[in-house]
């Protein structure tokens, strides 16, 4: 971007004012950029920690692999994911408030004894996976804003998390 200037006193005064504004704003912009950088690093680290925790939990329940064949597939499903919008260095980002599950009623006397614990295990695993995805989306948004010059993300790119409630997509059955 070339600076257009004229050789007169009025233009010189205007350029001087613009320079002062930019010099005053520079430390603030640098602080915002560094805050965004730190937030991106924290969000990525937390997401990686949750994914590692999810892998560890899956390995922990590996001994139950034979029992899962007895488990009814449609017994538990994610009904809703409730998100909040939180500002980090002036950028709106998603934050997970809660995950709502729909558990179909089942007869505890007719089903195996471990069914109740199986539902709790699936809720825990789903919670870890959803939290990790929200944190990954948060880091993507922060990183995009950091590189774009601390502007709001475009409406098209952030429409997926802007709504407070996200309904799960129906699965295609083949």
Secondary structure as the mmCIF struct_conf table of DSSP 4:
data_model
#
loop_
_struct_conf.conf_type_id
_struct_conf.id
_struct_conf.beg_label_comp_id
_struct_conf.beg_label_asym_id
_struct_conf.beg_label_seq_id
_struct_conf.end_label_comp_id
_struct_conf.end_label_asym_id
_struct_conf.end_label_seq_id
HELX_LH_PP_P HELX_LH_PP_P1 UNK A 2 UNK A 4
BEND BEND1 UNK A 7 UNK A 8
HELX_RH_AL_P HELX_RH_AL_P1 UNK A 9 UNK A 60
HELX_RH_3T_P HELX_RH_3T_P1 UNK A 61 UNK A 64
TURN_TY1_P TURN_TY1_P1 UNK A 65 UNK A 66
HELX_RH_3T_P HELX_RH_3T_P2 UNK A 67 UNK A 70
BEND BEND2 UNK A 71 UNK A 71
TURN_TY1_P TURN_TY1_P2 UNK A 73 UNK A 74
BEND BEND3 UNK A 75 UNK A 75
STRN STRN1 UNK A 76 UNK A 88
TURN_TY1_P TURN_TY1_P3 UNK A 89 UNK A 90
STRN STRN2 UNK A 91 UNK A 103
TURN_TY1_P TURN_TY1_P4 UNK A 108 UNK A 110
BEND BEND4 UNK A 111 UNK A 111
TURN_TY1_P TURN_TY1_P5 UNK A 113 UNK A 114
HELX_RH_AL_P HELX_RH_AL_P2 UNK A 115 UNK A 148
TURN_TY1_P TURN_TY1_P6 UNK A 149 UNK A 149
BEND BEND5 UNK A 150 UNK A 150
HELX_LH_PP_P HELX_LH_PP_P2 UNK A 152 UNK A 154
HELX_RH_AL_P HELX_RH_AL_P3 UNK A 155 UNK A 162
BEND BEND6 UNK A 163 UNK A 164
STRN STRN3 UNK A 165 UNK A 166
HELX_LH_PP_P HELX_LH_PP_P3 UNK A 167 UNK A 173
#
